[in-house]
Every structure is written in C-alpha cells, then in structure tokens.
Amino acid sequence: MLFKTLDGLRPATADTDYRYPGVGRWTRRLDPDKLRLCGYGYHYVTDGQVLDWLAATIYEAEPCSEHAPLTDGDKSVTCRLRLVRRFDGWNDRTARLFAADCAERVLPLFEGLYPDDSRPRDAIVAARRFVNGEIGFVESASAAMFAKTASIAASTAASTAAWAAAWAASAASSSTWADNAAASTARAAAWAASAAEAARDASATHRPDARAAQTFREWQYQRLLQYLNGTAGAAG
C-alpha cells in the first residue's frame, strides 16, 4: 500500500503553503525530468516506511503511472499524485493509543532488568487513562517525566534496549498532552523500534528476544493498519 501523510491537506514536514487538491483529484503534473528527493515533486511512502513519516492525516496514495519515481530508502517522489482515500480511523486519540501500544510492546526489555521499577509502565497506563478522560494533564505529564527519569538508570547500566524502551514509554505519555500528537507518536514508535533493534544486537547477558526484535517493525505496521482501518481492539 502507498501512503501520503499530511497535516490536513498541507505537507506536514515542508515549509510551504501548498495544499493538495483533495481526495480523488490529481495534483498538477510536474516535470518528471526534474524530480529530486526532498526538493521537487510529490512525496509518498510505502508499507512500513509510513512509520517514519506519521502525521496528523494519513491517506492512501496513487502516484503517476506514466513516469518512474525516484526512490531512496524511506520515501519516493513522483511527478503527479492522487489522494485515493483518507484513513478516518487515524486521529489524535488513536495516534496516542498507538504510541502506548508501541511502548508497551518493548516494555519487557526494561522490566527484565528493572523488575521493581514501575515508572515506564505507569507512564503507559497514564497515557491510556488520559486518552479515555480518566486523568488530567498534570498526572499524564508527571508520569512522562518519571519515565524519563527511569531511562537514566537504564543508560547508566549500558542497556541501550532498556533505555530506549523507557524513552518510548515517556514519549507515549507525552503524546497525550502534546500539541502535535502524531509527531510525539512518531517519536514513541521510533524509540520502541530502537529498543527492539538494540535487543536484537545486545549481548546474551541481556537475554534479547531476537526473533521478536526482527518482527517488531512488521508488528508496528500491522497495528498501525488496524488503527487506520478502525479495527484496533485491545493492545496486542
């Protein structure tokens, strides 16, 4: 599947006033010979790449079929683009819940070293409680700060996986009161992926779950699709 992530109909990362013409309508065709990544053309991403470009609004996209796009490791650029449909299941609430899910998935990497330290878990719980209207801003912000403090202990123990997992929990809780929930969600997802990657590369003394780490990004993508399509149930 191909995706375009935007802030409404405006680019989420570029400093421009350009607006896409809306769902079902093609953009103006640009010169295909002048395409340049991050410089000229309409950008889009595919499958798991979307995890690195989360924004307030996510669309399924269709690029020009008459001219080849330019592609690097995390995005592509085309001379013409059409927004096929908006994923209405993606909003501030589901973005924040997705952040909590990502952090919770790697939480064992922290709790395996610090079984008596509940601060990252408390931050994830606070994130979900805030989203559901059960607690307020102060409690959620406090939980996020405690999770950041917990990450210091992990960093002094030279456990990159545990440190990143604690940061993912903090970012998940922070996303509940951030102005840009999608940006905070992207950070939480990235920290969680970093934790999984570090676990895969860790020494045997850290007891990494290598198989789980290798499939973590795929899990993230499939979980994201559930939120986009409105089929996400309890965290899993």
MIDOSE-1310 file (N, C-alpha, C; in nm, 2 decimals, decimal comma, always signed):
residues 236
mlfk	+0,08/-0,12/+0,00/+0,00/+0,00/+0,00/+0,09/+0,12/+0,00; +0,04/+0,23/-0,07/+0,12/+0,35/-0,08/+0,04/+0,46/+0,01; +0,12/+0,54/+0,08/+0,07/+0,64/+0,17/+0,12/+0,78/+0,14; +0,03/+0,88/+0,18/+0,08/+1,02/+0,18/+0,03/+1,07/+0,32
tldg	+0,13/+1,12/+0,39/+0,10/+1,17/+0,53/+0,10/+1,33/+0,52; +0,00/+1,39/+0,57/-0,02/+1,54/+0,56/-0,07/+1,59/+0,69; -0,08/+1,72/+0,70/-0,14/+1,79/+0,81/-0,27/+1,85/+0,75; -0,38/+1,77/+0,75/-0,50/+1,81/+0,67/-0,47/+1,78/+0,53
lrpa	-0,46/+1,89/+0,45/-0,42/+1,88/+0,31/-0,28/+1,95/+0,28; -0,22/+1,99/+0,39/-0,09/+2,06/+0,37/+0,02/+1,96/+0,41; +0,14/+1,98/+0,34/+0,26/+1,90/+0,38/+0,29/+1,91/+0,53; +0,32/+1,80/+0,59/+0,35/+1,80/+0,73/+0,49/+1,84/+0,77
tadt	+0,58/+1,82/+0,68/+0,72/+1,85/+0,71/+0,78/+1,96/+0,63; +0,72/+2,00/+0,52/+0,78/+2,11/+0,44/+0,72/+2,24/+0,47; +0,81/+2,35/+0,46/+0,76/+2,48/+0,49/+0,71/+2,54/+0,36; +0,58/+2,52/+0,34/+0,51/+2,56/+0,22/+0,36/+2,58/+0,25
dyry	+0,30/+2,67/+0,17/+0,16/+2,69/+0,18/+0,08/+2,60/+0,08; +0,15/+2,51/+0,01/+0,08/+2,43/-0,09/-0,03/+2,34/-0,02; -0,14/+2,33/-0,08/-0,24/+2,24/-0,04/-0,27/+2,14/-0,15; -0,28/+2,01/-0,11/-0,33/+1,91/-0,21/-0,47/+1,93/-0,24
pgvg	-0,51/+1,89/-0,36/-0,65/+1,93/-0,41/-0,76/+1,85/-0,35; -0,73/+1,75/-0,26/-0,84/+1,67/-0,20/-0,85/+1,53/-0,25; -0,92/+1,45/-0,18/-0,94/+1,31/-0,22/-1,00/+1,29/-0,36; -0,94/+1,20/-0,44/-0,99/+1,17/-0,57/-0,94/+1,26/-0,68
rwtr	-0,86/+1,36/-0,65/-0,82/+1,46/-0,75/-0,67/+1,46/-0,77; -0,62/+1,46/-0,89/-0,48/+1,46/-0,92/-0,42/+1,59/-0,89; -0,30/+1,59/-0,85/-0,22/+1,72/-0,84/-0,18/+1,76/-0,98; -0,13/+1,88/-0,99/-0,08/+1,93/-1,12/+0,05/+1,85/-1,15
rldp	+0,06/+1,81/-1,28/+0,18/+1,74/-1,32/+0,30/+1,82/-1,32; +0,41/+1,77/-1,26/+0,54/+1,84/-1,26/+0,63/+1,78/-1,36; +0,74/+1,84/-1,39/+0,83/+1,79/-1,49/+0,90/+1,67/-1,44; +0,88/+1,55/-1,49/+0,94/+1,42/-1,44/+1,09/+1,42/-1,45
dklr	+1,15/+1,50/-1,54/+1,29/+1,50/-1,55/+1,36/+1,59/-1,45; +1,28/+1,66/-1,37/+1,34/+1,75/-1,27/+1,31/+1,69/-1,13; +1,26/+1,57/-1,12/+1,23/+1,52/-0,99/+1,35/+1,51/-0,90; +1,34/+1,55/-0,77/+1,45/+1,55/-0,68/+1,40/+1,52/-0,54
lcgy	+1,45/+1,42/-0,48/+1,40/+1,38/-0,34/+1,43/+1,50/-0,25; +1,33/+1,53/-0,17/+1,33/+1,65/-0,07/+1,35/+1,78/-0,14; +1,33/+1,78/-0,28/+1,35/+1,91/-0,34/+1,24/+1,94/-0,45; +1,19/+1,84/-0,52/+1,10/+1,87/-0,63/+1,02/+1,75/-0,66
gyhy	+0,88/+1,76/-0,65/+0,80/+1,65/-0,67/+0,70/+1,63/-0,55; +0,62/+1,53/-0,57/+0,52/+1,49/-0,47/+0,57/+1,36/-0,40; +0,59/+1,37/-0,27/+0,65/+1,25/-0,20/+0,54/+1,16/-0,15; +0,58/+1,03/-0,14/+0,49/+0,93/-0,08/+0,58/+0,82/-0,02
vtdg	+0,51/+0,73/+0,06/+0,59/+0,62/+0,12/+0,51/+0,49/+0,10; +0,57/+0,38/+0,13/+0,51/+0,26/+0,11/+0,52/+0,17/+0,23; +0,42/+0,10/+0,26/+0,42/+0,00/+0,37/+0,48/+0,05/+0,50; +0,58/-0,02/+0,55/+0,64/+0,01/+0,67/+0,71/+0,15/+0,68
qvld	+0,74/+0,20/+0,56/+0,80/+0,34/+0,56/+0,71/+0,44/+0,63; +0,58/+0,42/+0,63/+0,49/+0,52/+0,68/+0,52/+0,54/+0,83; +0,58/+0,44/+0,90/+0,61/+0,45/+1,04/+0,70/+0,57/+1,07; +0,79/+0,60/+0,97/+0,88/+0,71/+0,99/+0,83/+0,84/+0,95
wlaa	+0,71/+0,85/+0,90/+0,65/+0,97/+0,85/+0,51/+1,00/+0,90; +0,48/+0,95/+1,02/+0,35/+0,97/+1,07/+0,31/+1,12/+1,09; +0,19/+1,15/+1,05/+0,15/+1,29/+1,06/+0,00/+1,29/+1,10; -0,06/+1,41/+1,11/-0,19/+1,42/+1,16/-0,29/+1,35/+1,08
tiye	-0,27/+1,35/+0,95/-0,36/+1,29/+0,85/-0,29/+1,19/+0,76; -0,35/+1,08/+0,74/-0,29/+0,98/+0,66/-0,38/+0,93/+0,54; -0,33/+0,93/+0,42/-0,41/+0,90/+0,31/-0,35/+0,78/+0,23; -0,43/+0,70/+0,17/-0,38/+0,61/+0,07/-0,35/+0,69/-0,06
aepc	-0,24/+0,66/-0,13/-0,20/+0,75/-0,24/-0,18/+0,67/-0,36; -0,19/+0,74/-0,48/-0,16/+0,68/-0,61/-0,07/+0,77/-0,68; +0,06/+0,72/-0,72/+0,15/+0,81/-0,79/+0,13/+0,80/-0,94; +0,19/+0,88/-1,02/+0,19/+0,88/-1,16/+0,23/+0,74/-1,21
seha	+0,16/+0,68/-1,30/+0,20/+0,55/-1,36/+0,27/+0,57/-1,49; +0,28/+0,69/-1,54/+0,35/+0,71/-1,67/+0,50/+0,74/-1,66; +0,54/+0,78/-1,54/+0,68/+0,81/-1,53/+0,73/+0,75/-1,40; +0,86/+0,70/-1,41/+0,91/+0,63/-1,29/+0,94/+0,73/-1,18
pltd	+0,92/+0,69/-1,05/+0,95/+0,78/-0,94/+1,10/+0,77/-0,91; +1,14/+0,86/-0,83/+1,27/+0,85/-0,76/+1,25/+0,79/-0,63; +1,34/+0,70/-0,58/+1,32/+0,63/-0,46/+1,45/+0,62/-0,38; +1,45/+0,64/-0,25/+1,56/+0,61/-0,16/+1,51/+0,51/-0,06
gdks	+1,58/+0,50/+0,05/+1,54/+0,40/+0,15/+1,42/+0,42/+0,23; +1,37/+0,54/+0,23/+1,25/+0,57/+0,32/+1,14/+0,65/+0,25; +1,15/+0,68/+0,12/+1,04/+0,76/+0,06/+1,06/+0,75/-0,09; +0,96/+0,80/-0,17/+0,97/+0,81/-0,31/+0,91/+0,95/-0,35
vtcr	+0,95/+0,99/-0,47/+0,89/+1,12/-0,52/+0,84/+1,10/-0,66; +0,73/+1,15/-0,70/+0,67/+1,14/-0,83/+0,63/+1,27/-0,88; +0,59/+1,27/-1,01/+0,56/+1,40/-1,08/+0,41/+1,43/-1,06; +0,33/+1,34/-1,02/+0,19/+1,36/-1,00/+0,13/+1,26/-0,90
lrlv	+0,04/+1,31/-0,82/-0,01/+1,22/-0,71/-0,16/+1,24/-0,69; -0,22/+1,14/-0,65/-0,37/+1,14/-0,62/-0,39/+1,08/-0,48; -0,47/+1,16/-0,40/-0,51/+1,10/-0,27/-0,63/+1,01/-0,30; -0,62/+0,89/-0,27/-0,72/+0,79/-0,30/-0,83/+0,79/-0,19
rrfd	-0,79/+0,79/-0,07/-0,89/+0,80/+0,05/-0,81/+0,84/+0,17; -0,89/+0,90/+0,26/-0,84/+0,94/+0,39/-0,87/+0,83/+0,49; -0,77/+0,79/+0,57/-0,80/+0,70/+0,68/-0,86/+0,77/+0,80; -0,99/+0,76/+0,81/-1,06/+0,83/+0,91/-1,04/+0,77/+1,05
gwnd	-0,99/+0,65/+1,05/-0,96/+0,59/+1,18/-0,84/+0,65/+1,25; -0,76/+0,73/+1,18/-0,64/+0,79/+1,24/-0,68/+0,94/+1,29; -0,66/+0,96/+1,41/-0,69/+1,09/+1,47/-0,60/+1,10/+1,60; -0,62/+1,21/+1,67/-0,54/+1,24/+1,79/-0,55/+1,12/+1,89
rtar	-0,67/+1,07/+1,91/-0,69/+0,97/+2,01/-0,62/+0,84/+1,97; -0,64/+0,79/+1,84/-0,58/+0,67/+1,80/-0,43/+0,68/+1,79; -0,38/+0,80/+1,75/-0,24/+0,81/+1,74/-0,17/+0,79/+1,88; -0,24/+0,85/+1,98/-0,18/+0,84/+2,12/-0,19/+0,69/+2,17
lfaa	-0,30/+0,63/+2,13/-0,31/+0,49/+2,17/-0,21/+0,40/+2,10; -0,18/+0,43/+1,98/-0,08/+0,36/+1,90/+0,06/+0,38/+1,97; +0,09/+0,50/+2,01/+0,21/+0,52/+2,08/+0,22/+0,44/+2,21; +0,11/+0,43/+2,28/+0,11/+0,34/+2,40/+0,13/+0,20/+2,37
dcae	+0,07/+0,15/+2,26/+0,09/+0,01/+2,22/+0,23/-0,02/+2,19; +0,30/+0,07/+2,11/+0,44/+0,05/+2,07/+0,53/+0,04/+2,19; +0,51/+0,13/+2,29/+0,59/+0,14/+2,41/+0,57/+0,01/+2,49; +0,44/-0,03/+2,51/+0,41/-0,15/+2,59/+0,48/-0,27/+2,53
rvlp	+0,49/-0,28/+2,40/+0,54/-0,40/+2,33/+0,68/-0,42/+2,37; +0,76/-0,32/+2,39/+0,90/-0,34/+2,43/+0,93/-0,32/+2,58; +0,82/-0,29/+2,65/+0,84/-0,27/+2,80/+0,92/-0,39/+2,87; +0,90/-0,51/+2,83/+0,98/-0,62/+2,89/+1,13/-0,60/+2,88
lfeg	+1,18/-0,53/+2,79/+1,32/-0,50/+2,78/+1,37/-0,42/+2,89; +1,28/-0,33/+2,94/+1,32/-0,25/+3,06/+1,29/-0,33/+3,19; +1,17/-0,39/+3,20/+1,13/-0,46/+3,32/+1,22/-0,58/+3,35; +1,28/-0,64/+3,24/+1,36/-0,76/+3,26/+1,49/-0,72/+3,34
lypd	+1,53/-0,60/+3,33/+1,65/-0,55/+3,41/+1,61/-0,48/+3,54; +1,49/-0,42/+3,53/+1,44/-0,34/+3,65/+1,30/-0,38/+3,69; +1,29/-0,51/+3,74/+1,15/-0,56/+3,77/+1,08/-0,48/+3,87; +1,15/-0,40/+3,95/+1,08/-0,33/+4,06/+1,06/-0,18/+4,03
dsrp	+1,09/-0,14/+3,90/+1,07/+0,00/+3,86/+0,95/+0,00/+3,77; +0,84/+0,06/+3,82/+0,72/+0,07/+3,75/+0,70/+0,19/+3,67; +0,80/+0,28/+3,67/+0,77/+0,42/+3,61/+0,74/+0,41/+3,46; +0,81/+0,34/+3,38/+0,77/+0,33/+3,24/+0,63/+0,27/+3,22
rdai	+0,60/+0,16/+3,29/+0,46/+0,11/+3,28/+0,36/+0,20/+3,33; +0,39/+0,28/+3,44/+0,29/+0,38/+3,49/+0,27/+0,48/+3,38; +0,37/+0,52/+3,31/+0,35/+0,62/+3,20/+0,26/+0,57/+3,09; +0,28/+0,45/+3,06/+0,19/+0,39/+2,95/+0,04/+0,38/+3,00
vaar	+0,03/+0,34/+3,12/-0,11/+0,34/+3,18/-0,17/+0,48/+3,18; -0,08/+0,58/+3,22/-0,13/+0,72/+3,23/-0,17/+0,77/+3,09; -0,10/+0,73/+2,99/-0,13/+0,77/+2,85/-0,27/+0,72/+2,81; -0,30/+0,60/+2,84/-0,43/+0,54/+2,80/-0,54/+0,60/+2,89
rfvn	-0,51/+0,63/+3,02/-0,61/+0,69/+3,11/-0,64/+0,83/+3,06; -0,54/+0,90/+3,02/-0,56/+1,04/+2,98/-0,65/+1,04/+2,85; -0,62/+0,95/+2,76/-0,69/+0,95/+2,63/-0,84/+0,92/+2,66; -0,86/+0,83/+2,76/-1,00/+0,79/+2,80/-1,07/+0,89/+2,89
geig	-1,00/+1,00/+2,92/-1,06/+1,11/+3,01/-1,06/+1,07/+3,15; -0,98/+0,98/+3,20/-0,98/+0,94/+3,34/-0,88/+1,02/+3,43; -0,78/+1,08/+3,37/-0,69/+1,16/+3,44/-0,67/+1,29/+3,36; -0,60/+1,39/+3,43/-0,58/+1,52/+3,36/-0,44/+1,54/+3,31
fves	-0,41/+1,66/+3,27/-0,28/+1,69/+3,21/-0,17/+1,67/+3,31; -0,19/+1,72/+3,43/-0,08/+1,72/+3,53/-0,03/+1,57/+3,56; -0,13/+1,48/+3,58/-0,09/+1,34/+3,61/-0,02/+1,28/+3,49; -0,07/+1,31/+3,37/+0,00/+1,25/+3,25/+0,14/+1,30/+3,23
asaa	+0,16/+1,43/+3,25/+0,29/+1,49/+3,23/+0,38/+1,44/+3,34; +0,33/+1,43/+3,46/+0,42/+1,37/+3,57/+0,46/+1,23/+3,54; +0,37/+1,15/+3,49/+0,41/+1,01/+3,45/+0,52/+1,01/+3,34; +0,50/+1,10/+3,25/+0,60/+1,10/+3,14/+0,74/+1,14/+3,20
mfak	+0,74/+1,24/+3,29/+0,87/+1,28/+3,35/+0,93/+1,17/+3,43; +0,85/+1,09/+3,50/+0,91/+0,98/+3,58/+0,97/+0,88/+3,49; +0,91/+0,85/+3,37/+0,96/+0,75/+3,28/+1,09/+0,80/+3,22; +1,10/+0,93/+3,20/+1,23/+0,99/+3,15/+1,34/+0,96/+3,26
tasi	+1,30/+0,98/+3,38/+1,40/+0,96/+3,49/+1,44/+0,81/+3,50; +1,35/+0,72/+3,47/+1,38/+0,58/+3,47/+1,48/+0,55/+3,36; +1,47/+0,62/+3,25/+1,57/+0,59/+3,14/+1,71/+0,62/+3,18; +1,73/+0,71/+3,28/+1,87/+0,74/+3,32/+1,93/+0,62/+3,39
aast	+1,86/+0,55/+3,47/+1,91/+0,43/+3,53/+1,95/+0,32/+3,42; +1,87/+0,31/+3,32/+1,90/+0,22/+3,21/+2,02/+0,26/+3,14; +2,04/+0,39/+3,12/+2,16/+0,43/+3,04/+2,29/+0,41/+3,12; +2,28/+0,43/+3,25/+2,40/+0,41/+3,33/+2,44/+0,26/+3,34
aast	+2,34/+0,17/+3,32/+2,37/+0,03/+3,31/+2,41/-0,02/+3,18; +2,43/+0,08/+3,08/+2,47/+0,05/+2,95/+2,38/-0,05/+2,88; +2,25/-0,04/+2,91/+2,15/-0,12/+2,84/+2,07/-0,03/+2,74; +2,12/-0,03/+2,61/+2,05/+0,06/+2,52/+1,91/+0,02/+2,50
aawa	+1,88/-0,11/+2,50/+1,74/-0,16/+2,48/+1,65/-0,11/+2,59; +1,69/-0,12/+2,71/+1,61/-0,08/+2,82/+1,59/+0,07/+2,83; +1,70/+0,14/+2,79/+1,70/+0,29/+2,79/+1,60/+0,33/+2,68; +1,60/+0,28/+2,57/+1,51/+0,32/+2,46/+1,37/+0,28/+2,49
aawa	+1,35/+0,17/+2,56/+1,21/+0,13/+2,60/+1,15/+0,23/+2,70; +1,23/+0,27/+2,79/+1,18/+0,37/+2,89/+1,15/+0,50/+2,82; +1,23/+0,54/+2,72/+1,20/+0,66/+2,64/+1,08/+0,65/+2,56; +1,05/+0,53/+2,51/+0,93/+0,51/+2,43/+0,81/+0,53/+2,52
asaa	+0,82/+0,48/+2,65/+0,71/+0,49/+2,74/+0,69/+0,64/+2,77; +0,80/+0,71/+2,79/+0,79/+0,86/+2,82/+0,72/+0,93/+2,70; +0,77/+0,90/+2,58/+0,71/+0,97/+2,46/+0,56/+0,94/+2,45; +0,52/+0,81/+2,48/+0,38/+0,78/+2,47/+0,30/+0,86/+2,56
ssst	+0,35/+0,88/+2,69/+0,27/+0,96/+2,78/+0,27/+1,11/+2,74; +0,39/+1,15/+2,69/+0,40/+1,29/+2,65/+0,30/+1,32/+2,53; +0,28/+1,22/+2,45/+0,19/+1,25/+2,33/+0,05/+1,28/+2,37; +0,01/+1,25/+2,49/-0,13/+1,28/+2,53/-0,15/+1,42/+2,55
wadn	-0,05/+1,50/+2,58/-0,07/+1,64/+2,60/+0,01/+1,73/+2,51; +0,07/+1,67/+2,41/+0,14/+1,75/+2,31/+0,05/+1,81/+2,21; +0,09/+1,92/+2,15/+0,01/+1,99/+2,05/+0,00/+1,91/+1,93; +0,11/+1,84/+1,89/+0,11/+1,76/+1,77/+0,12/+1,61/+1,81
aaas	+0,01/+1,55/+1,83/+0,01/+1,41/+1,88/+0,08/+1,32/+1,79; +0,06/+1,34/+1,66/+0,12/+1,25/+1,56/+0,28/+1,25/+1,57; +0,33/+1,37/+1,59/+0,48/+1,39/+1,60/+0,53/+1,31/+1,72; +0,46/+1,33/+1,83/+0,50/+1,26/+1,95/+0,48/+1,11/+1,94
tara	+0,38/+1,07/+1,87/+0,36/+0,93/+1,84/+0,47/+0,87/+1,76; +0,51/+0,94/+1,66/+0,63/+0,90/+1,57/+0,75/+0,88/+1,66; +0,77/+0,97/+1,75/+0,89/+0,95/+1,84/+0,88/+0,83/+1,93; +0,76/+0,81/+1,98/+0,74/+0,69/+2,06/+0,76/+0,56/+1,98
aawa	+0,71/+0,56/+1,86/+0,72/+0,44/+1,77/+0,87/+0,42/+1,74; +0,94/+0,53/+1,71/+1,08/+0,52/+1,68/+1,17/+0,47/+1,80; +1,14/+0,52/+1,92/+1,21/+0,47/+2,03/+1,18/+0,33/+2,06; +1,06/+0,29/+2,04/+1,03/+0,14/+2,06/+1,10/+0,06/+1,96
asaa	+1,10/+0,10/+1,83/+1,18/+0,03/+1,73/+1,33/+0,02/+1,76; +1,38/+0,13/+1,82/+1,52/+0,13/+1,86/+1,55/+0,03/+1,97; +1,45/+0,03/+2,06/+1,47/-0,07/+2,17/+1,47/-0,21/+2,12; +1,38/-0,24/+2,02/+1,38/-0,38/+1,97/+1,51/-0,41/+1,89
eaar	+1,55/-0,31/+1,82/+1,68/-0,33/+1,74/+1,80/-0,35/+1,83; +1,80/-0,27/+1,94/+1,91/-0,28/+2,03/+1,91/-0,42/+2,10; +1,79/-0,47/+2,13/+1,78/-0,60/+2,19/+1,83/-0,71/+2,10; +1,80/-0,69/+1,97/+1,85/-0,79/+1,88/+2,00/-0,80/+1,87
dasa	+2,06/-0,68/+1,89/+2,21/-0,67/+1,88/+2,28/-0,68/+2,01; +2,20/-0,70/+2,12/+2,26/-0,70/+2,25/+2,34/-0,83/+2,28; +2,42/-0,83/+2,38/+2,49/-0,95/+2,42/+2,39/-1,05/+2,48; +2,44/-1,17/+2,49/+2,35/-1,27/+2,55/+2,32/-1,24/+2,70
thrp	+2,40/-1,17/+2,76/+2,38/-1,14/+2,91/+2,25/-1,05/+2,93; +2,21/-0,99/+2,82/+2,09/-0,91/+2,83/+1,96/-0,99/+2,79; +1,98/-1,11/+2,76/+1,87/-1,20/+2,72/+1,78/-1,14/+2,61; +1,83/-1,10/+2,50/+1,75/-1,04/+2,40/+1,65/-1,14/+2,34
dara	+1,54/-1,09/+2,30/+1,44/-1,18/+2,23/+1,46/-1,14/+2,08; +1,56/-1,21/+2,02/+1,60/-1,17/+1,88/+1,49/-1,19/+1,78; +1,41/-1,30/+1,79/+1,30/-1,32/+1,70/+1,20/-1,21/+1,71; +1,16/-1,18/+1,83/+1,06/-1,07/+1,84/+1,11/-0,94/+1,79
aqtf	+1,24/-0,91/+1,81/+1,30/-0,79/+1,76/+1,29/-0,78/+1,61; +1,32/-0,89/+1,54/+1,32/-0,89/+1,40/+1,18/-0,87/+1,34; +1,08/-0,90/+1,41/+0,95/-0,88/+1,36/+0,88/-0,76/+1,42; +0,95/-0,68/+1,50/+0,88/-0,57/+1,57/+0,82/-0,47/+1,47
rewq	+0,90/-0,43/+1,37/+0,86/-0,33/+1,28/+0,73/-0,38/+1,20; +0,73/-0,51/+1,17/+0,61/-0,56/+1,10/+0,49/-0,56/+1,19; +0,52/-0,59/+1,32/+0,41/-0,58/+1,41/+0,36/-0,43/+1,42; +0,45/-0,34/+1,43/+0,41/-0,19/+1,43/+0,32/-0,16/+1,31
yqrl	+0,37/-0,20/+1,19/+0,29/-0,17/+1,07/+0,15/-0,23/+1,07; +0,14/-0,36/+1,11/+0,01/-0,42/+1,11/-0,08/-0,36/+1,22; -0,02/-0,32/+1,33/-0,10/-0,25/+1,43/-0,15/-0,11/+1,38; -0,06/-0,04/+1,32/-0,10/+0,09/+1,26/-0,21/+0,07/+1,16
lqyl	-0,21/-0,03/+1,08/-0,31/-0,06/+0,98/-0,45/-0,08/+1,05; -0,44/-0,15/+1,17/-0,57/-0,17/+1,24/-0,63/-0,04/+1,29; -0,54/+0,05/+1,33/-0,59/+0,19/+1,37/-0,64/+0,26/+1,25; -0,57/+0,26/+1,14/-0,61/+0,33/+1,02/-0,75/+0,28/+0,97
ngta	-0,77/+0,15/+0,98/-0,89/+0,10/+0,93/-1,00/+0,09/+1,03; -0,97/+0,13/+1,15/-1,08/+0,13/+1,26/-1,11/-0,01/+1,31; -1,01/-0,10/+1,31/-1,03/-0,24/+1,35/-0,95/-0,27/+1,48; -0,88/-0,17/+1,53/-0,79/-0,20/+1,65/-0,88/-0,23/+1,77
gaag	-0,84/-0,34/+1,84/-0,91/-0,37/+1,97/-0,82/-0,34/+2,08; -0,81/-0,42/+2,18/-0,72/-0,40/+2,29/-0,57/-0,42/+2,24; -0,48/-0,36/+2,32/-0,34/-0,37/+2,28/-0,30/-0,51/+2,27; -0,21/-0,54/+2,17/-0,17/-0,68/+2,15/-0,05/-0,68/+2,06
